[in-house]
Amino acid sequence: MAIDVESLDPKQLAELIARANQRQQDMQRQRLSEVREKLIGIARKEGFTIEELFGAARRGKRPVKPKYRNPNAPFETWSGRGKQPHWFRAALQAGRKEKELLIG
């Protein structure tokens, strides 16, 4: 199925790209699931668990809940860990207090 992208308007093209990206992610997840199931099956057949073969699941660190919110751009948050974001430093320099930036 060929799609003539030259005939699409910007909105249609953006929708096509979004749908294609979503489809690609869905296919990747499906493939990952299939391979995972194969590996689990092979391990069981041989009398092992995945944990015995590869150790306990190491899923990385869980994200920390945000502690501070930018009052000028509420979608910008900071957990209070690591380097202070520019908006946080700017707010402090403008005379705001840390307590004023706390989330609820």
Summary of the structure (lengths in Angstrom):
residues: 104
radius of gyration: 23.6
end to end distance: 51.7
largest distance: 65.1
contacts: 188
relative contact order: 0.08
helix: 54%
strand: 5%
